Amino acid sequence: MRIKGKIALVTGSTTGIGEAIARRFACEGARVMIHGRRRAEAEQVVNEIQEAGGEASYHLAQLEDPVACAGLIEATVRRFGGINILVNNAAVTDRGNIETTDARTFDHTIAINLRAPLLLIKGAMPYFRKSGGGCVLNIGSVNAYCGEANQLSYSIAKGGFMTLSRNLADAHGSERIRFVHFNVGWVLTANEHQLKVREGLPEDWPQSLPRAFAPAGRLLAPPEIAHFALAFVEDDGALVNGAVVELEQYPVIGRNPPKHVSIGPIDRKESSP
């Protein structure tokens, strides 16, 4: 087991990428704190991890509340005796451009996607220092580079999130506290599937994506992100600090998609009135 005995807190781990990371870490011997908003989902993930022979507990928290962020760290330490790995995965994905984004929406997005990770890291630092080091894995987005027109506040938050990772890696690497940042591309989670259906795509939209969006013919899956997460948090990755890793099917920077790509379901949706 590659991280046996490590204590890991994974935010937003009742669904999607966070859930896949939590399950993979538990399979590799970590004691995992599951975080979410809904008790039934959290209990199900914990029960399934335990049935598979892993060790897990859960704590519910609304991360837009600074007090709840501190409480989540405290709950992890109280339950397991410390913390070695923090995965900041929880995020809210909103829709809005410069015309439709108001102060309330912007503040809510920043509070969950940027301020909460900062506060969680701040709360974990004393325990990292006490144990001689630690690792933070921040799950960001390729939207950090400029984002999409209809994801303004989300993209701004992810840009700041990436800078947070680099800043703290530089500031605290000498303490053996590492920061790794994933800028994740389009991933097929259950929530993403349902979001696109609500926005007008058919149920089978993942099977008919234009190659400009999915060169491999399919989207990344949460277990694939979890595979890379494990590789970077384990001890064999101990000399990697401050890395920003793009988990996507194509180079994000400098990419110029072919203009001759036939219009697919995503294009039809975006060009509709």
N, C-alpha and C positions, 0 to 999 in steps of 0.2 A: 504494500500500500504506500502510495507516494507522498501523502501528507498525514500519515497516521499520527494521531494525538494532537494535531493542530486544532485550534478553535477558530471557527470562521463565522462571521456574520454576513449574510447576503441579503441586501434590501430588495424589496420587490420580488420575493422568491416564491410566491404562490402560483405564479404563471410564467410562461414564456422563457426568456433567456435566464432570468434569475432562478427560476425553478430548475432548469436544466443544470445550471452551475451548482446549485445546492445539492442536487441528487448526485452529481458526479463527484463532488467533494466528499460527500458522505460515503460513497462507494470506495473512495480512496483513503478512508480512515479518519477523516476530520469529524469533529463534533460541531454540528451546524445549527446556528440560530436562524430559523425561518422568520421572515418579516412580511407582513401584508396588512390589509385593511379589513378583510373578512375572515371571521373565525372558522367557518366551515371549510374554506379552501386551505387555510393554514393547517388545520387539524388533519385534513386528508393527506397533504404532503408529508407531514410529520409521521403519521401512521404508516404510510407506504415506505418511508425510509426505514423506520423501525422494523417493519415486517421483513425488509430485505437485509436486516442485520446491522443497519447503521444507527447512529446516535444523533438525535435532533430534538429540538424544542422550538417553540414559536413565541413571538411577541407581536401584538398588534399595535400599530402606531400610525398617526397622521403626520407625515414628515414636514408638512408646512408649519407645524408647531415646534418652535425651538426646544421647548421643554420635553416634547416627545422624542426628539432626537437624542437628548441626553439620557432619557429614560431607556431608550433602546440599547445603548451601550451598557448602561448599568444592569439591565436585565440579562444581557449576554454574560457579563462578568459574574453576576450573582449566580447564574445557572451553571456555568462551566468553569469559573475560577479565573478567567482572563480572556484575552483575545489576541490572536496572532495574525489573522487575515480579515480584512474588511473589503467587501465587494459593494461598491456604490452602483447599484443597477436601477433602483426605483426611479421612475420618471413619469411625467405627464406629457402627453403629446397633444398639443392644441392646433387648431386651424385659425389662421388670421394673417392679414397683411397690414400695411401701414394705415390703411383706411379703417379697418375693422378692429384692430388691437387697441383695447383700452387699458387704463392703468391697472384696473383690478385683475384682468387676465394676465397682463405682463407680470405683475407682482406675484401672482399665484404660481406661474410657471417658474420664475426665478427662485421662489422659495423652495420648491420641491426639487427642481433639477440642478440647482447650483448652491443655494445656501445650505440645504440639508446635508449634502455631501461634505461641505466644509465643516459644519458643526459636528457631524459624526466622526470625521477625522480628528478634529480637535478633542473630542471626548475619548477617542481611542489612544491618543498619543501617550498619555501617562502609562498605560498598560503595555504599549509597545516598548517604551523605555525600560519599564520594570523587567520585561522578559528579554531584553537585549536586542530588540529589533522587531520588525513586523513588515507586512506587505499590504498595500492598498491597491486594489484593481478597480479602476473607474471605467464604467461602461458608457462610452460616449457615442457619437454619431458622426457620419461623414457630413452631416449638415453643419458641423462646426466650421467648415471652410467658407461657406457662404449660404448654404441652405436652399430651401425652396421658397418661392414667392408667397405661398400660403402657410408657411410655418415660420413666421418672423420671430416671435418671442422664443420659441423652441430652439431655433438656430442660434440666436444670441446667447441663450443659456448654455448650449453645447460648446460654443466658442469659448466662453468663459471657463467652462468645465475643463477643457483641454489645457488652458493656461494655468488653471489651478494645479493640475497634475504636474506640469513641468516646473512650476514655481516651487512646489513642495518637494519634488524630487531633488532639485538643486539645493534647497535649504536644509534638507534633513538626511541626505544620503550618507553623510559621515556618521550618523547615529544608527546606521544599518536599518533605517526605515525606508522601504522602497515604495515607489509609485509607478504603476504601469497603467497606460491609458489605451483602451480600444476605441477606435472610431469605426463603429459597425455600420455596414451598409443595410440593404433591404433584407430583412429576415422574416421568414414565414412563421409567425406565431399564431396561436388561436385568436388572439385579440386583433392582430393585423388582418387576418382573414375576414373576421366579422366587420371590422371597420370599413374595408373596401366594399363589402356587400352592402353595408348601410349607405355608402356613397354611390351606389348604383351599379356595381359590377356583378356579374353572375356568380353563383356559388362555385363554379369551376374555374374562376379566373386564374388561379395559379398554374393551370395546365395550358394556358394560351397567352403567355407573356411574350412580347417581342424580344428578340435577342439583344436589343439595345439596353434593355433593363436586366436581362438574365442571360448573359452569354453562354452559360453552361446548360441552359434549358430549364433551370429550376432556381428557386431562391435558396439562400442559406437557411439551415434549420438550427434551432436552439442548441441541440447537442453538439453541433459543430463548433459553436462559440464556446461551449463548456470545455471542449477538448483543448482549445488554445488557452482558456483561462487556467486550467490545471497546469499547463506547461510553464506559465509565467509565475505562478505563485509558489510552486514547489521549490525546495532548496537548491535544485540543480540550476534554477534561474536566478540565484542570489546575486549575481553580478550585473543583472539587467535592471537599470533604474532610470526613470525618466523617458522610457520609450513610448512613443505614440504609434500604435500598430493599426493599420487599416485592414479590417476584415471585410473584404468586398471582392467581387469577381473581376474587377478591372482597376487600373490605376485611377485614383480620384483626381489627383492634381494633373492638369494638362490634358485631360481626356476630351476628345472631340468626337462624339458619337456619329456614325455614318448618317448622312442626310437622306439616303435612299431607303431607309428602313420602312417597311410597309406599316401602315397605321394599324395598331392593335387595340385591344380593349381599353388600355390605360389612356392612349392618345384620344380615342373617341370620347371618353369621359371628360378629359380635360378641355376638349374643344367644344363641348356641348354648351348650349346657352345656360 
